C-alpha cells in the first residue's frame, strides 16, 4: 500500500512539472509566434492585438515557470524523504543495525590497511 502511494505521489508531481513546462511553451508560442515582431506603424487594432498577445504570453510564461519550479522542488524534497524512508525500512526489516554495519566497515578498513602496509 505504501509503495503505491509513493508511486502515485511521484507521478503526480512529475505531471505537475510537465504541465508547467507545457504552459511555459504555450507562453513562448504566444510571445514569439502570435505576437511576433510589432509593425513599424500599425493601426490601432493591430497594436491592441499585439499588446493582448504579448500580455498573454508573459503571463503564461511566468505561471508555467512557477508551476514547473514549484513542482520540481516538491518532487526533489519528496524524493529525499522517500529515500530516507526506504533506507530506514531496509535497515529495520533486514535486521541490519548500524552498530553491526560500523563494526564490519571497521574490520574491512583494518584489512585494507594491513595489505597496504605490506607493500
N, CA, C and O atoms as a DFTB+ gen file, in Angstrom:
476 C
 N C O
     1  1       0.818      -1.192       0.000
     2  2       0.000       0.000       0.000
     3  2       0.867       1.263       0.000
     4  3       0.573       2.230      -0.702
     5  1       1.948       1.239       0.804
     6  2       2.806       2.418       0.879
     7  2       3.526       2.664      -0.443
     8  3       3.713       3.809      -0.855
     9  1       3.933       1.566      -1.111
    10  2       4.638       1.723      -2.379
    11  2       3.742       2.361      -3.432
    12  3       4.195       3.207      -4.203
    13  1       2.476       1.962      -3.469
    14  2       1.580       2.555      -4.470
    15  2       1.336       4.024      -4.160
    16  3       1.237       4.839      -5.077
    17  1       1.236       4.371      -2.892
    18  2       1.063       5.772      -2.522
    19  2       2.290       6.582      -2.925
    20  3       2.166       7.700      -3.424
    21  1       3.467       6.017      -2.708
    22  2       4.707       6.701      -3.105
    23  2       4.764       6.888      -4.614
    24  3       5.104       7.963      -5.108
    25  1       4.428       5.824      -5.339
    26  2       4.467       5.918      -6.799
    27  2       3.458       6.935      -7.321
    28  3       3.752       7.700      -8.239
    29  1       2.274       6.935      -6.731
    30  2       1.244       7.876      -7.181
    31  2       1.668       9.305      -6.893
    32  3       1.499      10.181      -7.742
    33  1       2.215       9.557      -5.710
    34  2       2.631      10.922      -5.385
    35  2       3.776      11.376      -6.285
    36  3       3.816      12.537      -6.693
    37  1       4.701      10.480      -6.597
    38  2       5.794      10.837      -7.518
    39  2       5.254      11.131      -8.910
    40  3       5.694      12.080      -9.560
    41  1       4.310      10.332      -9.367
    42  2       3.715      10.567     -10.682
    43  2       2.953      11.885     -10.725
    44  3       2.990      12.596     -11.730
    45  1       2.269      12.209      -9.647
    46  2       1.512      13.465      -9.609
    47  2       2.463      14.650      -9.769
    48  3       2.202      15.551     -10.566
    49  1       3.557      14.654      -9.022
    50  2       4.474      15.788      -9.102
    51  2       5.257      15.807     -10.413
    52  3       5.631      16.876     -10.894
    53  1       5.506      14.640     -10.991
    54  2       6.089      14.623     -12.331
    55  2       5.123      15.239     -13.335
    56  3       5.535      15.956     -14.247
    57  1       3.835      14.955     -13.160
    58  2       2.825      15.543     -14.043
    59  2       2.730      17.050     -13.859
    60  3       2.513      17.782     -14.825
    61  1       2.890      17.518     -12.628
    62  2       2.869      18.960     -12.368
    63  2       4.037      19.641     -13.080
    64  3       3.873      20.705     -13.678
    65  1       5.206      19.026     -13.013
    66  2       6.375      19.583     -13.701
    67  2       6.129      19.636     -15.208
    68  3       6.416      20.642     -15.858
    69  1       5.598      18.551     -15.752
    70  2       5.313      18.505     -17.180
    71  2       4.275      19.554     -17.575
    72  3       4.406      20.200     -18.614
    73  1       3.246      19.722     -16.746
    74  2       2.225      20.736     -17.032
    75  2       2.835      22.136     -17.024
    76  3       2.493      22.964     -17.868
    77  1       3.728      22.404     -16.084
    78  2       4.396      23.702     -16.035
    79  2       5.228      23.972     -17.275
    80  3       5.236      25.086     -17.799
    81  1       5.927      22.948     -17.739
    82  2       6.746      23.110     -18.946
    83  2       5.850      23.353     -20.160
    84  3       6.175      24.179     -21.012
    85  1       4.725      22.638     -20.245
    86  2       3.804      22.829     -21.370
    87  2       3.228      24.238     -21.359
    88  3       3.144      24.880     -22.406
    89  1       2.831      24.727     -20.186
    90  2       2.297      26.086     -20.086
    91  2       3.368      27.110     -20.471
    92  3       3.071      28.105     -21.132
    93  1       4.603      26.863     -20.059
    94  2       5.717      27.738     -20.436
    95  2       5.898      27.778     -21.954
    96  3       6.103      28.846     -22.531
    97  1       5.822      26.618     -22.595
    98  2       5.970      26.562     -24.047
    99  2       4.812      27.265     -24.761
   100  3       5.016      27.906     -25.792
   101  1       3.616      27.146     -24.223
   102  2       2.468      27.860     -24.809
   103  2       2.677      29.368     -24.686
   104  3       2.360      30.123     -25.606
   105  1       3.209      29.800     -23.549
   106  2       3.518      31.221     -23.378
   107  2       4.560      31.703     -24.368
   108  3       4.452      32.803     -24.909
   109  1       5.573      30.876     -24.603
   110  2       6.573      31.231     -25.616
   111  2       5.943      31.318     -27.004
   112  3       6.291      32.193     -27.797
   113  1       5.022      30.414     -27.291
   114  2       4.322      30.446     -28.581
   115  2       3.567      31.767     -28.744
   116  3       3.634      32.409     -29.792
   117  1       2.852      32.159     -27.695
   118  2       2.104      33.415     -27.783
   119  2       3.032      34.614     -27.957
   120  3       2.730      35.534     -28.717
   121  1       4.141      34.600     -27.263
   122  2       5.053      35.749     -27.351
   123  2       5.798      35.812     -28.681
   124  3       5.971      36.892     -29.245
   125  1       6.239      34.663     -29.183
   126  2       7.086      34.658     -30.373
   127  2       6.266      34.557     -31.663
   128  3       6.498      35.308     -32.611
   129  1       5.324      33.642     -31.695
   130  2       4.588      33.377     -32.934
   131  2       3.359      34.276     -33.065
   132  3       3.195      34.972     -34.068
   133  1       2.501      34.257     -32.050
   134  2       1.247      35.019     -32.141
   135  2       1.507      36.523     -32.171
   136  3       1.021      37.230     -33.054
   137  1       2.276      37.001     -31.202
   138  2       2.530      38.441     -31.159
   139  2       3.604      38.812     -32.179
   140  3       3.432      39.742     -32.967
   141  1       4.688      38.090     -32.153
   142  2       5.755      38.331     -33.117
   143  2       6.408      39.692     -32.954
   144  3       6.363      40.294     -31.881
   145  1       7.011      40.164     -34.024
   146  2       7.651      41.476     -34.038
   147  2       6.579      42.500     -34.407
   148  3       5.855      42.312     -35.385
   149  1       6.474      43.564     -33.644
   150  2       5.426      44.548     -33.947
   151  2       5.710      45.294     -35.253
   152  3       6.860      45.480     -35.653
   153  1       4.627      45.711     -35.898
   154  2       4.774      46.504     -37.128
   155  2       5.350      47.873     -36.781
   156  3       5.310      48.315     -35.633
   157  1       5.889      48.535     -37.817
   158  2       6.508      49.832     -37.586
   159  2       5.463      50.906     -37.272
   160  3       5.574      51.594     -36.257
   161  1       4.479      51.052     -38.107
   162  2       3.388      51.999     -37.869
   163  2       2.055      51.276     -38.013
   164  3       1.362      51.453     -39.015
   165  1       1.682      50.449     -37.006
   166  2       0.462      49.661     -37.161
   167  2      -0.789      50.482     -36.848
   168  3      -0.726      51.481     -36.131
   169  1      -1.916      50.050     -37.393
   170  2      -3.171      50.676     -36.987
   171  2      -3.490      50.291     -35.542
   172  3      -2.864      49.393     -34.978
   173  1      -4.438      50.956     -34.968
   174  2      -4.781      50.760     -33.550
   175  2      -5.205      49.317     -33.270
   176  3      -4.879      48.777     -32.212
   177  1      -5.918      48.693     -34.191
   178  2      -6.386      47.322     -33.994
   179  2      -5.214      46.350     -33.865
   180  3      -5.243      45.467     -33.008
   181  1      -4.189      46.498     -34.695
   182  2      -3.009      45.631     -34.616
   183  2      -2.194      45.901     -33.350
   184  3      -1.611      44.976     -32.785
   185  1      -2.149      47.140     -32.905
   186  2      -1.464      47.465     -31.647
   187  2      -2.150      46.777     -30.472
   188  3      -1.493      46.259     -29.570
   189  1      -3.479      46.781     -30.497
   190  2      -4.245      46.147     -29.420
   191  2      -4.013      44.635     -29.431
   192  3      -3.785      44.030     -28.383
   193  1      -4.071      44.022     -30.632
   194  2      -3.839      42.576     -30.732
   195  2      -2.434      42.207     -30.263
   196  3      -2.257      41.210     -29.563
   197  1      -1.445      42.994     -30.640
   198  2      -0.068      42.747     -30.222
   199  2       0.056      42.831     -28.702
   200  3       0.672      41.970     -28.074
   201  1      -0.528      43.861     -28.122
   202  2      -0.445      44.041     -26.663
   203  2      -1.134      42.893     -25.930
   204  3      -0.627      42.401     -24.921
   205  1      -2.283      42.471     -26.436
   206  2      -3.013      41.367     -25.798
   207  2      -2.201      40.078     -25.869
   208  3      -2.046      39.385     -24.863
   209  1      -1.682      39.753     -27.052
   210  2      -0.924      38.505     -27.213
   211  2       0.374      38.514     -26.406
   212  3       0.759      37.490     -25.842
   213  1       1.045      39.654     -26.347
   214  2       2.264      39.733     -25.540
   215  2       1.961      39.562     -24.053
   216  3       2.700      38.893     -23.332
   217  1       0.875      40.171     -23.609
   218  2       0.490      40.055     -22.195
   219  2       0.122      38.615     -21.856
   220  3       0.504      38.103     -20.803
   221  1      -0.624      37.960     -22.751
   222  2      -0.971      36.540     -22.522
   223  2       0.301      35.708     -22.469
   224  3       0.441      34.847     -21.601
   225  1       1.226      35.955     -23.386
   226  2       2.484      35.208     -23.405
   227  2       3.301      35.403     -22.147
   228  3       3.842      34.438     -21.607
   229  1       3.402      36.633     -21.669
   230  2       4.161      36.906     -20.438
   231  2       3.537      36.214     -19.233
   232  3       4.240      35.633     -18.406
   233  1       2.212      36.282     -19.140
   234  2       1.526      35.653     -18.006
   235  2       1.724      34.141     -18.038
   236  3       2.041      33.527     -17.020
   237  1       1.533      33.542     -19.226
   238  2       1.691      32.091     -19.328
   239  2       3.120      31.647     -19.067
   240  3       3.334      30.618     -18.425
   241  1       4.098      32.394     -19.547
   242  2       5.492      32.029     -19.281
   243  2       5.812      32.120     -17.792
   244  3       6.482      31.245     -17.244
   245  1       5.335      33.174     -17.143
   246  2       5.597      33.325     -15.711
   247  2       4.942      32.234     -14.885
   248  3       5.568      31.651     -14.000
   249  1       3.668      31.959     -15.182
   250  2       2.954      30.920     -14.423
   251  2       3.520      29.535     -14.715
   252  3       3.636      28.710     -13.809
   253  1       3.874      29.273     -15.980
   254  2       4.457      27.976     -16.325
   255  2       5.779      27.741     -15.633
   256  3       6.040      26.647     -15.132
   257  1       6.620      28.770     -15.604
   258  2       7.903      28.649     -14.913
   259  2       7.696      28.436     -13.418
   260  3       8.392      27.630     -12.800
   261  1       6.745      29.154     -12.842
   262  2       6.447      28.998     -11.415
   263  2       5.949      27.594     -11.099
   264  3       6.400      26.982     -10.130
   265  1       5.034      27.082     -11.897
   266  2       4.482      25.742     -11.665
   267  2       5.573      24.685     -11.814
   268  3       5.683      23.788     -10.978
   269  1       6.376      24.781     -12.866
   270  2       7.435      23.792     -13.077
   271  2       8.476      23.842     -11.956
   272  3       8.940      22.799     -11.496
   273  1       8.838      25.030     -11.523
   274  2       9.828      25.167     -10.450
   275  2       9.301      24.625      -9.124
   276  3       9.996      23.877      -8.437
   277  1       8.082      25.000      -8.767
   278  2       7.497      24.508      -7.515
   279  2       7.334      22.994      -7.539
   280  3       7.631      22.313      -6.557
   281  1       6.861      22.474      -8.667
   282  2       6.724      21.021      -8.797
   283  2       8.065      20.316      -8.685
   284  3       8.163      19.258      -8.064
   285  1       9.094      20.895      -9.281
   286  2      10.428      20.304      -9.200
   287  2      10.983      20.307      -7.789
   288  3      11.589      19.330      -7.351
   289  1      10.777      21.403      -7.081
   290  2      11.269      21.489      -5.697
   291  2      10.537      20.485      -4.804
   292  3      11.157      19.788      -4.002
   293  1       9.221      20.420      -4.952
   294  2       8.449      19.473      -4.139
   295  2       8.837      18.045      -4.482
   296  3       8.944      17.203      -3.591
   297  1       9.050      17.761      -5.764
   298  2       9.446      16.410      -6.179
   299  2      10.815      16.059      -5.622
   300  3      11.042      14.919      -5.217
   301  1      11.727      17.015      -5.596
   302  2      13.053      16.782      -5.036
   303  2      12.971      16.486      -3.536
   304  3      13.602      15.550      -3.045
   305  1      12.196      17.283      -2.822
   306  2      12.028      17.063      -1.382
   307  2      11.369      15.718      -1.125
   308  3      11.787      14.980      -0.233
   309  1      10.339      15.393      -1.903
   310  2       9.658      14.110      -1.758
   311  2      10.616      12.955      -2.025
   312  3      10.596      11.952      -1.312
   313  1      11.452      13.093      -3.044
   314  2      12.429      12.051      -3.347
   315  2      13.421      11.836      -2.217
   316  3      13.777      10.700      -1.903
   317  1      13.869      12.929      -1.604
   318  2      14.806      12.802      -0.475
   319  2      14.136      12.144       0.727
   320  3      14.740      11.307       1.398
   321  1      12.901      12.519       0.996
   322  2      12.174      11.921       2.119
   323  2      11.955      10.430       1.878
   324  3      12.164       9.616       2.777
   325  1      11.535      10.072       0.665
   326  2      11.293       8.662       0.355
   327  2      12.578       7.860       0.384
   328  3      12.570       6.688       0.761
   329  1      13.687       8.479      -0.012
   330  2      14.973       7.783       0.020
   331  2      15.356       7.455       1.463
   332  3      15.827       6.355       1.752
   333  1      15.150       8.414       2.361
   334  2      15.456       8.164       3.773
   335  2      14.546       7.095       4.344
   336  3      15.000       6.250       5.116
   337  1      13.254       7.112       3.977
   338  2      12.324       6.109       4.482
   339  2      12.682       4.722       3.963
   340  3      12.603       3.745       4.708
   341  1      13.074       4.624       2.698
   342  2      13.470       3.329       2.143
   343  2      14.693       2.786       2.858
   344  3      14.759       1.600       3.181
   345  1      15.669       3.665       3.106
   346  2      16.888       3.242       3.790
   347  2      16.561       2.773       5.202
   348  3      17.084       1.757       5.660
   349  1      15.691       3.516       5.894
   350  2      15.299       3.149       7.258
   351  2      14.547       1.823       7.244
   352  3      14.783       0.969       8.098
   353  1      13.641       1.644       6.277
   354  2      12.881       0.403       6.171
   355  2      13.820      -0.765       5.898
   356  3      13.654      -1.840       6.474
   357  1      14.805      -0.563       5.024
   358  2      15.744      -1.625       4.698
   359  2      16.549      -2.020       5.929
   360  3      16.750      -3.207       6.187
   361  1      17.001      -1.046       6.676
   362  2      17.812      -1.335       7.858
   363  2      17.011      -2.092       8.905
   364  3      17.535      -3.019       9.523
   365  1      15.748      -1.717       9.119
   366  2      14.967      -2.365      10.161
   367  2      14.441      -3.730       9.724
   368  3      14.387      -4.652      10.538
   369  1      14.058      -3.876       8.477
   370  2      13.471      -5.137       8.036
   371  2      14.506      -6.198       7.702
   372  3      14.184      -7.385       7.755
   373  1      15.696      -5.837       7.371
   374  2      16.730      -6.813       7.045
   375  2      17.539      -7.212       8.270
   376  3      18.432      -8.054       8.168
   377  1      17.250      -6.632       9.411
   378  2      17.944      -7.000      10.628
   379  2      19.342      -6.417      10.722
   380  3      20.166      -6.908      11.493
   381  1      19.614      -5.401       9.968
   382  2      20.939      -4.778       9.999
   383  2      20.859      -3.544      10.888
   384  3      20.139      -2.592      10.588
   385  1      21.586      -3.573      11.950
   386  2      21.637      -2.371      12.765
   387  2      22.907      -1.603      12.418
   388  3      23.851      -2.158      11.856
   389  1      22.913      -0.359      12.752
   390  2      24.033       0.492      12.349
   391  2      25.319       0.123      13.074
   392  3      26.403       0.263      12.508
   393  1      25.223      -0.342      14.305
   394  2      26.431      -0.714      15.049
   395  2      27.137      -1.886      14.374
   396  3      28.363      -1.890      14.255
   397  1      26.375      -2.872      13.935
   398  2      26.957      -4.017      13.257
   399  2      27.596      -3.585      11.935
   400  3      28.667      -4.071      11.573
   401  1      26.956      -2.700      11.237
   402  2      27.491      -2.203       9.973
   403  2      28.792      -1.446      10.209
   404  3      29.749      -1.604       9.451
   405  1      28.831      -0.624      11.256
   406  2      30.048       0.112      11.561
   407  2      31.187      -0.828      11.919
   408  3      32.329      -0.583      11.528
   409  1      30.906      -1.891      12.647
   410  2      31.945      -2.862      13.002
   411  2      32.489      -3.550      11.756
   412  3      33.699      -3.733      11.622
   413  1      31.600      -3.929      10.847
   414  2      32.042      -4.573       9.614
   415  2      32.917      -3.634       8.787
   416  3      33.931      -4.053       8.229
   417  1      32.521      -2.371       8.710
   418  2      33.321      -1.396       7.968
   419  2      34.681      -1.177       8.617
   420  3      35.684      -1.022       7.919
   421  1      34.722      -1.164       9.942
   422  2      35.988      -1.005      10.651
   423  2      36.912      -2.187      10.399
   424  3      38.112      -2.007      10.192
   425  1      36.360      -3.390      10.417
   426  2      37.163      -4.574      10.123
   427  2      37.700      -4.535       8.691
   428  3      38.860      -4.865       8.448
   429  1      36.876      -4.141       7.777
   430  2      37.296      -4.041       6.379
   431  2      38.408      -3.007       6.225
   432  3      39.378      -3.230       5.500
   433  1      38.258      -1.873       6.914
   434  2      39.267      -0.826       6.855
   435  2      40.601      -1.316       7.416
   436  3      41.655      -0.998       6.865
   437  1      40.565      -2.086       8.506
   438  2      41.786      -2.630       9.096
   439  2      42.475      -3.588       8.138
   440  3      43.699      -3.571       8.012
   441  1      41.699      -4.417       7.466
   442  2      42.282      -5.351       6.489
   443  2      42.951      -4.599       5.337
   444  3      44.030      -4.977       4.879
   445  1      42.305      -3.547       4.883
   446  2      42.885      -2.761       3.795
   447  2      44.183      -2.121       4.249
   448  3      45.153      -2.096       3.492
   449  1      44.222      -1.600       5.474
   450  2      45.456      -1.003       5.988
   451  2      46.572      -2.024       6.095
   452  3      47.722      -1.699       5.802
   453  1      46.266      -3.259       6.508
   454  2      47.287      -4.299       6.620
   455  2      47.872      -4.627       5.246
   456  3      49.084      -4.790       5.100
   457  1      47.008      -4.722       4.253
   458  2      47.516      -5.040       2.909
   459  2      48.335      -3.885       2.348
   460  3      49.301      -4.118       1.621
   461  1      47.978      -2.663       2.665
   462  2      48.730      -1.516       2.180
   463  2      50.093      -1.444       2.859
   464  3      51.077      -1.066       2.222
   465  1      50.169      -1.798       4.133
   466  2      51.438      -1.772       4.856
   467  2      52.412      -2.833       4.318
   468  3      53.627      -2.652       4.386
   469  1      51.883      -3.920       3.792
   470  2      52.744      -4.963       3.248
   471  2      53.503      -4.451       2.027
   472  3      54.635      -4.871       1.787
   473  1      52.900      -3.553       1.252
   474  2      53.563      -3.030       0.053
   475  2      54.417      -1.890       0.429
   476  3      55.070      -1.297      -0.430
